[in-house]
């Protein structure tokens, strides 16, 4: 009986040792795989190129003017994509067959104003920015005044933050009202100059910016916009047809003195407010030959993709941590490997001694 009990005790120790060794090997492999995946994805995102049709470059605007039928065309407006592009991509798949003249992103398309976040956005938009131009309005989550991704970084990456162009008798004006440049009111000067200096007979005016004017509608949850009263005065003075804004995570449409204000912030960010709580983009059809504008709201459900979420967390959070602490991580891995090897050797040595004692 004593020998049987001793044998069972020995077998239990053997089983526990094997279980421990296998667990150590499995954990070590998982850690190494996670590091390899993070490094590989980080390198892919860091080396991603910004598509030619993504941004506000003169070449992109020239492409729009050359390829757009002035008599009949459509464009798409969407805001606040920042929680991940899976929902935005689902909507782009819906409208891709429509072949819009261009798509406007009304800011807050990344979570953090860091270059790696913008690289990830370019990586995810590479497929779509081959089919149609994508113009970018800066949002408060896209640029920073504290040094991570400043206004000058935005303009070096995407082109001008404020610009305008015409398609036949339609004027499109893009404003920056989130940076210090915009918050000081220069966006108002740019708007008035863009409209007042037009030599052509402009029939339709479309304005795009991130933060909506204050006092438009009680349903709009948004940060206050300096110069709101002046903006509304200019909209009335120049008979602006449409103003598109984001910032409020939902859909609100209202009219003031003949100007239609469309707040469209349902591109994927968490929804807010009591009304208009759905993910969407807005499709605008312009018929110059019939002097008509048609608006369609295209909705979709929230899309959550594990792979896309993993990409974003690795690229935005884990990869910068690895690059900033690469030496410490390398040393830690070496020490970890040494400790595991020592433990395994110790257990093998004890196992051998137990066999001899047994």
N, C-alpha and C positions, 0 to 999 in steps of 0.2 A: 504493500500500500504506500509506504514511504517513497519507494522508487517511482511509482506511478505518479504520485503527487509532484515529485521533483521533476519528472519528465514533462508533465503538463505545464508546470511553471516555466520550464525552459522553452517549451514550444510557444507559450504565450509571449515570452520575451522576444523570441525570434520573429513572431508575427508583428509585434509592436515595432521592432527595429526595421523590418521590411516596410511597414506602413509609413514610418517616419522618413525613411530614406526615399521612398517613392513620392511622398508629399513634398519633401525638400526639392527633389528633382523637378516635380511638376510646377511648383511655385517659381523656381528659378527659371524654368523654360518660359512660363507665362510672363514674367518680368522682362526677360530678354526679348520675347516676341513683341510685347507692348512698346518697348523702347525702339525696336527696329521699325515697327509700324509708324510710331510717332515721328521718328527721324525721316523715314521715307516720305510720308505725307507732308511733313514740314518742308522738305526740300522741293517736292513737287509744287506746292503752293507758292513757295518763295520764288521759284523759277518760272511761275506762270506769267504769260505775257498778256497785256491788256489788249483785247480785240480792237481792231481798227475802227469798228463801228460803235464802240463803247466810249462815250464821252462827247465833249463839246468842241472838238478840234475844228479848225476851219475846213479841213478836208471832209470831215463828217457832215458838216452843214452844207458844203458844196454838193456832196453826194445826195443829200435830201432834195436840194433845189433842182438838181439835174434829173433825178429819177421820179419825182412826184408829178402826177398829172394835175395841172392847176385847176381843171374844171371839176374834178371829183377825186377826193382822197379821204383817207381816214388816218387818225392818229389815236394813240392810247395813252392814258394818264393813270399813274398809280403812285401811291405814297406809303411810306413806313413799312418797309420790307424787313426790318432789322432783326426779327426773331428767327431768321433763317429763310432761305429762298425756296423751300419746297412748295409752299402755297403759291408764291409768285410764279414759279416755274409751271405749276399746274395751269394757271391762268394764261400764261404765255403759250402753252400748248394749245389752248382753246382758240386763241386769236391768231396763231401762226399762219393758218391757211388763209386768213383775211388779208395778209400782206400789208400791214399798215405802213404809211409813209415813214413814221417814226414812233418810238415809245418814249415817254417822259417819266422819269423816276423823281418824285417830288421830295427827295431827301429822306434821311434816316434809313438808309439801305444797309448800314452796318451797325453793329452793337457798340463798338468802341472806336474812337478816333485814332486808330493805329494803322500803320502801313500794312501789317499782316492781314488785318480785317479787310482792307480794300483789295489786297491780292487775292484773298479767298473769294470775294465777290466777283472779281474778274475771272477767276478760275471757274466759278459756277455759271457765269453768264457767257462763257466762250461759245457754247453751242448756239445760243439764241442771237447773240450779237453778230452772227454771220448772216442772218436772215433779214434783219432790219436794224436801222440805227437806233441807239439808245442814248438819249440826252439826259444829263444829270443835274439836278438842282441840289445844292448843299443843304444838309439838315444839321440840327444841333448835335446829333450823335455821330456825324461824319467828320467834322472838323473840330479842332480844339484851339483855344487861345493859350494853352499852357505848354505847348511844345511837342506833343506826340504826333499829331497830323494837322498842321496849320492850314490856313487858307492858301498860302503859297504852295504847300504840298498838294492840295486839291487841284490847283490850277496847273501845276507841273504835271499832274497825273491825268486829269480829265480835260483840261482846257479852261477857258474863261468861266468864272462863276456868274458873270452877268454878260449877256449878249442878246442880240436880236437878229432876225432875218425875216425875209418875206417870201411867200409863195403866191405868185400872181398878186392879188389885192388883199391878201391876208398877212397880217403882221403878227409875229410871235416874239414875245419879250420874256426873257428869263432873268429873274432877280435873286440876289443873295440878301436875305434879311435875317440871317442868323449869326454871321460873324461880326466882329467889331465894326468892320466896314459897313455892313448892312444895318447894324443896330444904331449907328450914328446918323442914319437917315439918308446916306448916299444912294440907297436903292431908289428913293423917291426922285432924286435928281436924274438918275439913269433912266428911270421910267419916262419922265417928262421929256427928256432929251431924245430918247428913242422914238417917241411918238411925234413930237413937234418938228423934228428934222426930216421926216419922211417927205420925199418929193413926189412920190407916187400917190395915186388916188386910192387910199386904203379904205376898204369897206368893212373888214372884220379885224378885230384886235383880240388876241388871246394872251393872257399873262399867266406866268407860272412862278410860284414861290413856295417856300416851305410853311411859314407861319401865317395863318389867316389874320386879317384885320380884327381888332377887338370890336365887340358890340354888334356883330352881324346877327348872331342867333344864340339864344340861351343854351341850345343843345351842344354847342361847340366847346369842348374842353381843350384849351390850348393856352400856352404862355402868352402874355400880353405882347403886342407888337408895337414898338415905338413908332410914332408917326401914322397911326391907324386913321385918324381923322383926315390927315392930309392925303393919304392914299385913297380914301373914299371920295374925297373931293376931286382928285385927279381922274378917278374912274368915271365919275359923272361928267367932268369937263370934257374928257376925250371920248366919251361914249364907248368905253371898253365893253366888249361883248361878253367875254368869259374870263374869270379869274379862277385858276386852279391852285389849291393849297393842300398841304398835308398836316402833319403834327397831331391833329385829333385822330385817334385810331377808330375810325368809323366813317360813315357816309352822311353828309349833310348838304343839302342844296337849298339855297335861298337867293332872293333877288333884291337888289337895292338900286333904285334910281336907274333902272334899265340894264344894269349889269348883273349877269348870273354868276353867283359864287358857288363853286363846287368844292367842297372839302372831301377829299378822298384819301383816307389813311388806312385802308383795309388790305394792304399788300401782304400781310402775314404777321404783323406785330399783334400783341394781345389787345383785344378790343376794349373800348371804354365807352362810357355814356349810356343813357337809357334808350336812345333811338339810333337807328342806322348801324346796329351791331352785327355786321357781316363782312366777310372777306370779299373783296371785289376789286375790279379796276373799271375805268370809265373809257368807253370807246366813243370817239367823236367823228361823225361823218360830215364832211364839208362838201356842199354842192354849189359851187360858185355859179354854174350855169343856171341854177334855179334860185340862187340867193337864199340857201337853206342850210341849217345846221341841225343834225339829228344826234341825239345823245342816247347811248345804251349803257346800262350798268350790267356788267358781267360778274356774277357771283360764283363762289365756290366754297366748299367746306375747308376747314383747317386741315392742312396736310402735314403730318409728322413722319419724317423718315429717319430711321435709326442711323443709317449710314451718313446722312447729311448732318445730323446732330453730332455724331462722332467726329466727322471732319471738322466741324466748327469748333468743338471743344479742344480737339488736338491742336489745330492750327492757331487758334486764338489764345488758348491758355497754356497747354502743355508745351508746345514748341518754343515759345519765348522763354519758358522756364528752363528748358533743356539748353538752349543757346546761351543763356546768361550764366548757367551753372554747369557747363559741360565738363570742366575740369573736376569739380566736386563730385559730379555724378560718376565720372570715370573712376575716380579714386574709390568712391563708395562701392561701385560694382566689383572692383578688384578686391577690396576688403571683404565684401560679402562673399565672393567666390572663395577666397582664402578661408574664411570662417566655416563655410559649408564643407569644404574639402577637409578641414581639420576635424570637424564634427564627425564626418563619415569615417575618417581614419580612426578616430577615437572609438566609435561604435564597433568598427571591425576588430580593433585590438581587444576591446572588452569581450566581444563575441568569441574571439579565439581563446581568451583566458577562461571563459565560462565553459567552453568545450573541453579544455584541458582539465579543469576542476571536475567537470561532470564525468 
